Amino acid sequence: MINAYWKNGTDFIPSLLELQHTLRKWNKEVFGDILKRKVALSIKLKDLEKQNDQANNPSLIQEENKTREDLERTLWEEEVLWVQKSRANFITSGDCNTHFFHVATLARRRQNKILRLQDDEGRWIEDPDILRNMAKDFYCKLFMEEELGQILIPAFFATIESDRLKDMAPTPPIVEWRHILWSMGGLKAPGKNGFHA
């Protein structure tokens, strides 16, 4: 599926956006909600265990074993999901410690939020709407202040001609891009665009 988007020869960003849409659709239709699947499989397994306790039926035993395998696979998928969301690199496979990843994810979310700011009069503001306006006003003022005047010290710095400037910062070769991309962690959590770092 992914190879098809890179072989069609279109631009990178449109291909990435189209791939993102396709993968989200695939995730909902094929992969589904892990947490709902885990609950459903747990309930089904308990029911099958109760039925097997009452009547020792070979087909029920086979179905119970299959359901147990499905539940174990789903638990593993849930662990991988929380590893990705927690952005933790130091855990080994098979640890089944999803609580750790869940807590790490929630802690990171709390750290990434600004819950209060101090206004110009020294009061702490916690109302989200007022905080939003304070942040907007701060940046509006910051970028609308009159110019402080350019400090030019031409005697200290030589001017670089534009043709020499192009040679100083060329576009990195594809080998360097590939090395950077391949050195990223495979289970890193997705960024804002939904793609892994």
Secondary structure as GFF3:
##gff-version 3
##sequence-region A 1 197
A	DSSP	alpha_helix	2	7	.	.	.	ID=ss1
A	DSSP	alpha_helix	12	26	.	.	.	ID=ss2
A	DSSP	pi_helix	27	31	.	.	.	ID=ss3
A	DSSP	alpha_helix	34	54	.	.	.	ID=ss4
A	DSSP	alpha_helix	58	86	.	.	.	ID=ss5
A	DSSP	alpha_helix	98	111	.	.	.	ID=ss6
A	DSSP	beta_strand	117	118	.	.	.	ID=ss7
A	DSSP	beta_strand	124	125	.	.	.	ID=ss8
A	DSSP	alpha_helix	128	144	.	.	.	ID=ss9
A	DSSP	alpha_helix	162	168	.	.	.	ID=ss10
A	DSSP	alpha_helix	174	182	.	.	.	ID=ss11
###
